[in-house]
Amino acid sequence: MDSIQASPKYRGFIAAAAVALLLATAPAARAQDVSIGTDVVSRYVWRGFDFGESAAMQPALAISSGGFQIGVWGSYSLGADGADANQNDIWASYHIELGDAGITIGMRDYYFPAPDGPMFFDSDSHYYEASVGFKLGEAFPLSLYGGFILNGEDAEGASQTPTYLEASLPFYLGDTEMSATVGMVAQPSDFYKTDEAGLVNISIGASREIPVTGSFSIPISVAYILNPSIETKVMMDDDTTKYLRGRSYLVFKMSISN
């Protein structure tokens, strides 16, 4: 993602939108819920892409009041070789209930504090995403998500709005909670390093809780993730070039939260 530079024409708009959303949530959040926690993952795989090729710790803090939430989230490699993929996000969202369905509107500030990377107040160190999510009713609990990077640019400096679309469906096999997810990038994008629109995230996961005491348990999950769009160039023995596509990951996650 270090090839993306923040477009100046978006900065004022994004800053104003983020501040407005945070101010709107602040008064109601004073006496409401605060949650803290962390995930430990064997790999940080985001939308079909491996960040850091290392296990990671992912702490989170969120404040909620009614449909409003604000929070911070991070991912920090447990190995020094993966530190360039460290991440620290600030986000805000608003959820609207529609019976047993709902719509969530959000804004996220992506910042990647690599050891030798840009500092927090560098103007080109943040990437901003607006998002909208839909969850259908309990009879068919399909979730749909669209994420739109607002300050993307291609290698020539032209503005891009890289778009990620995802559908996810939870289900059960016996007493095990499962989920199936399909995600795609909607156009060629330097941000996602894709040459064309296509699937980048096909996954199936399983979740369970491990009881520790009568009142405390630890959620764990395993997900198999396939990104069919990743392309690797391989030089053959006869000096010809062959392009191979697809990479898969098997990711374990353990969550601890209050």
N, C-alpha and C positions, 0 to 999 in steps of 0.2 A: 503493500500500500504506500510505500514511500515515494512512488511516482506521482501521487496525486498532490496538487497544490491548491490551496484555498483560493477561490475566485473572489476578488475584491468586491464585486457587485452583490455578492450574497452575504458578506459579513455583517453589514448593518441589519439586514432583515433577520438573519438567524439570531444575532445577539438580542434584538428586540423581542423576537418571538420567545426565545428561551427565558429571558427575564420576565416577560409578561406571564408566562405559564408558571414560573417559580413563585412570583408574587401572588398569583391567584391561589396557589395551594398553601402558602405560608400561614395566613390567619386561621384556616380551618385545621391545620396540622398541629397546633400547639398542644392540644390535649388528646391527641389520637394515638394510633398504634405506631410503634417503632419496632422494626424487626432487624435482627442482625444474624449473620451466619456466614458459612463458607462452604464451597464445594472443593473436593480434591479430585482431580481428573487425571487419568493416565496419559491423555493427550488433549490439548485444546484444539478441537476441530470446529470451526465456525463456518456454517453454510457450505460445508464440503471441503474446506481448505484447512490444512494443518498449520497452526501457528506455533513455531518454536521447536517442533519435533521433540517435545519434552513433557513430562508430567508437570502439572501446574496447580497452584493454590488460587482459588477464586473467591475472595471475600466480598461481602455485600452489606449495605446498610440502606434501609428504606423507611420512609415515613408516609403513612397513609391516613386519609380522612375522607370518608365517603367514597366517592369515585376517584378522588385525586390521589396520586402517588408521586413522590419524588425520591430519588435515590442515587447512590453511587455504587459502582461495580468495578472490580478489577480482576485481572488475570496475571499472575506472576510465575514465571518458569521456576521449577525446582532445580533446574540445571543451568549453570552459567552460560552454556552454549545456546540456550533458548531465550536469553534475556532480551534480545532484539525484538521479540514478539510480546513483551510486556504491554499490558493495556490497562487504561484507567478511564472509565466512562462516567458521565453525569447524565441522568435521564429524568424525564417527567412524563406522566401519562394521565389520561382521564378516561374512565370506563363508564359507559352508559348501559344500563340494564334494560333489556327489552323482553320482559317476561323471563323465561329461562334461557334466552339468548342474550347477546351483548355485542357492543362495539367499543373498541379501545383505540384512542388517538394518542400518539406519542411523539416525542422529540428526544433524540439522543446525540450527545457530543462524544465522539470517539477521539481518544488521545492515547498515543503510544509512547510511553516514557522509556525508550531504549536507553542503555547506559550512555551512548554517544549520540543520541537522537535529539530532536528539537526540544527546547524548553517549553514549559506550559504556556507562557505568554508570547511565544513566537507566533506571528500571525498566520503562518502556514502549517501549524502543528495539529490542527483539529479538522475533523471531518464530521459533517452534520447530516443526520438522517431523520426525515419525517416518516411516520409510519401510521398505518391503519390496520386494525385487526378485527375480524368478525368471528364470533363463535355461535354456531347454530344451537338449537335446543337439545335437551337431553335425549330425545328420541333418536337423533342423529347428530352427535356432538362434533361435527367437523369444524375445524378452525382454519380460517383463511387469513393470510398476512401479506401485506405489501410494504416494502421498505424502499425509500427513495433518497439516495445520497444527493444533497442539494448543491454541493460545491465541487463536484467532480470535474476533471479536465482530462483531455487526451494528451498524447505526447506532444502535439503541436500547440497546446494551450487552449484549444476550443472547449467550450463548456459542455459537460455531459451530466446527465442525471441517471446514473446507474440504478436500475430497478431490479429488486429481488422479490420474487413471488413464491409463496409457500402454502401448501395445504397439508394439514396434519389431522389424523384420525386416531383417537384412543379406542382401545377395545380390550377385552379380557380373554385369556386362555386359562381356564380353571380359575384359580385365585390370584393369578399373576396379571398385573396391569401391563398392557402392551401399547405401543404407539407406532404408527406408520407415517412417514413424512416424505413428501416430494417437494423439492425446491428448484427454482430455475432463475437464471439471469435472462432478462427480457431483451437484451440487445448487446452488441459488441461493447466491451468495457475494459478500459485500462485498470479501473479500480478492482475488478474481479479477475483481471488478466484473462479475459475470454475474447476470442476472435469472432464469435457469433453468439446468437441467442441459443440457449440450451440448458439441459438439466445439469445441476452441479451438486445436488444433495438428495440422494435417495437413501433412506435409512429406516431401520426397524429396531425398536428398543423394548426392553423389559425392565420393570421396576418392582422392587419389593422393599419391605422394612424389616430390619433385624432388631428384635427386642433386646434391650439392654437391661432395663428395669421394668417394673409394672407400669410406669408412666413415661418412659423414655425409650425411643427406638431410633435407629439410624437408617434413613432411606439410602438404598443403593440402586444403581441401574447399570445396564450394559447396553450399548448400542452398536450395531453394525452399520457403517456409513460408506456409501459408494459415491464417488464423484466421477462420472463418466467423461467429463469434459477436460480434465487435466491432460495435457499433452507433453510427452517427453521425446526429445530427439536422440536417437541412438545411432552411432556409427557402426556399421557392420564390418565383418572381416574383409569383405571385398571392396571396402571404401565407399560403399553406397550408404545413403542416409535412410533410416526408417523412423517413422513417427508412431509412437505407441500411445494409446489413450487409456485413461481410467486409473484411479487409485482408490483403495479401500482402507478402512480403519475399523478397529474394534476397540471401543472406548469404554472404560470403567469409570463410574462416578460415585462418590460417597458424599452425602450432604449432612452438615451439622448446622442447626439453626434453632432459635428460640421460638 
